[in-house]
């Protein structure tokens, strides 16, 4: 399987805050899932969009949507685990 091109990345989920962004990015890197974080912060509006829309978004290949959403859900429920491990 080749690495997805960033132009193939789609919006997967909205990230609520900077800590969640750092944690999810760290876990996705650890699990080898290519991704990008995009902050909604705009200095011209002093972070106004982050108050309305969330901290930012996570972008990745569509094929990684399910494992990313599982990781994000685990973070939000405080039970991080590797979604690629079999029970």
Protein Blocks (a to p, Z undefined) as FASTA:
>chain_A
ZZddfklpccfbdcfbfklmmmmmmmmmmnopacddddfbdfklnomlmmmnojbdcddd
fklmmmmmmmmmmmmnopaccfkbcZZ
